[in-house]
Amino acid sequence: MAERRILAGFASESDDGSFVIHIVDDRDEVFEIRASRENVELMVANLQAVLGGGSGEANHAKG
């Protein structure tokens, strides 16, 4: 199992029809991820489900 870290920061930008997401952890490590619009929409739906008290497991973002 991967080591869990704490989210310390987050930023995103649009780039040529996709998105670049920067995630900063509690060790100040920055992870840069490129995602399609479809994957970003799936991430948003997943977070909305979890914030609403549901499970995000049914909305795994893959692409």
C-alpha positions as CSV (number, residue, x, y, z in Angstrom):
1,M,0.0,0.0,0.0
2,A,1.3,3.5,-0.9
3,E,2.3,5.8,1.9
4,R,-0.4,8.3,2.7
5,R,0.6,12.0,2.8
6,I,-1.3,15.1,3.7
7,L,-2.5,17.6,1.1
8,A,-0.8,20.9,1.6
9,G,-1.7,22.7,-1.6
10,F,-3.3,22.4,-5.0
11,A,-3.3,24.3,-8.3
12,S,-4.4,23.7,-11.8
13,E,-4.2,25.2,-15.2
14,S,-5.6,24.5,-18.7
15,D,-3.0,23.6,-21.3
16,D,-3.9,22.6,-24.9
17,G,-7.3,21.0,-24.2
18,S,-6.1,19.2,-21.1
19,F,-5.4,20.2,-17.5
20,V,-2.2,20.3,-15.6
21,I,-2.8,19.6,-11.9
22,H,-0.1,20.4,-9.2
23,I,-0.5,18.7,-5.9
24,V,1.7,19.7,-3.0
25,D,2.1,17.4,0.0
26,D,3.2,17.9,3.6
27,R,6.8,17.3,2.6
28,D,6.6,20.1,0.1
29,E,6.9,17.6,-2.8
30,V,5.0,18.6,-5.9
31,F,3.3,16.1,-8.1
32,E,2.4,17.3,-11.5
33,I,-0.4,15.4,-13.3
34,R,-1.8,15.9,-16.8
35,A,-5.5,15.1,-17.0
36,S,-8.2,15.1,-19.8
37,R,-11.3,17.2,-19.3
38,E,-13.2,13.9,-18.9
39,N,-10.9,12.8,-16.0
40,V,-11.3,16.2,-14.3
41,E,-15.1,15.9,-14.6
42,L,-14.9,12.4,-13.0
43,M,-12.7,13.8,-10.2
44,V,-15.2,16.5,-9.5
45,A,-18.1,14.0,-9.5
46,N,-16.2,11.8,-7.2
47,L,-15.5,14.6,-4.7
48,Q,-19.1,15.7,-4.9
49,A,-20.3,12.2,-4.1
50,V,-18.0,12.0,-1.1
51,L,-18.9,15.5,0.2
52,G,-22.5,14.5,-0.1
53,G,-21.9,11.5,2.3
54,G,-21.7,8.9,-0.4
55,S,-18.8,6.7,-1.6
56,G,-16.5,7.8,-4.3
57,E,-15.6,4.2,-5.1
58,A,-18.1,3.9,-7.8
59,N,-16.6,7.0,-9.7
60,H,-13.0,5.9,-10.2
61,A,-11.5,8.4,-12.7
62,K,-9.6,6.4,-15.3
63,G,-8.5,7.4,-18.7
